[in-house]
Amino acid sequence: FATNPWRSLLPEFFVAFNNCTHLGCEVTSAEVDERGVGFECPCHQSLYDYAGRVVRGAAAPTNLEIPRYTFVARTTLRLESESS
């Protein structure tokens, strides 16, 4: 699901759970720098790019989780259950 470079169905919309994969703290938007960082965990400073991929050397072991979803209108989406 969403296995393209931007990890989303449409490049202009990014959908992810905002829990750090290290200890579950809520990630926040970060200042863009030369590494392309888009999100940061305030607990242990794990960094993620704008596609939710963990930046090398971070405490977080994996990328942000992307839920399954579909667009029901141009700017409206529906989250799908795991069993869908």
N, C-alpha and C positions, 0 to 999 in steps of 0.2 A: 504494500500500500504506500503510495506517495514515495516512490523510490527514485525520484528525479533529483537533480542537484539542489533544488530549493525545498525538498521534502514536503510539498503541499500540492493540492490539486490545481491551484492557480498560483502563479508566481507572485501576484500582488497581495495574496492573503496567506499568512502563516498561522497555523493552528497547532497548539501544543499544550500539554499540561505544564503549568509553571512551577512544578516541584523539582528541585535539584535531585539528581539521581544519586547523590552522595548520602545525605541524611534527610531529604524531603523538605528543606527550607524553600520558601517561595522565591524564585528568581525574579529579578527586576531588569528593566531596560538599562543598558550600559552605554557609555559614550563610545562611539565608533573610533577605532584606532587602526593602525597599520595591520593588525591581525584580523580585522573584520569582526571584532567582538560585538555582539548584539545584546547579550543577556549576562547577568552576573549574579552569583549566589552571595548574599550578604553574610552568611554564616562562615564559610571557609573560602570565599572568593573564587570558587570554580567559575570558569568563563565558558560561554557558548557563543557560537556564531549566529548570524541571523536565520539560519536554517535549523537551529537547535543542536548543532553538533558540538560536542565537548571539545574545548581547546586542549591540545596536548599539555601534559604536566599538571592538569587540574586534579583536585581531590575526587571529583565526580568520575565514576567508572564508565558511564555510558551517556549517550545522547539524550536530550529531552524526549519524553514519550509523546508520540503523535497518535491521537485518537483516530479511529475510523470515523469518517463523516462524509456527507454528500451535500451538495448545494441544492437547495430547493428554490432559490431565486438568486439573482446576481450577487446580493450581499447578505443572504440568509443561509445558514447551514443547519443541518440536523446531525447531531452526534448519533452514532450507531452503537448498539450494544455489541459486546464481544461475540455473542452468539449469532449475530446477523450474517 
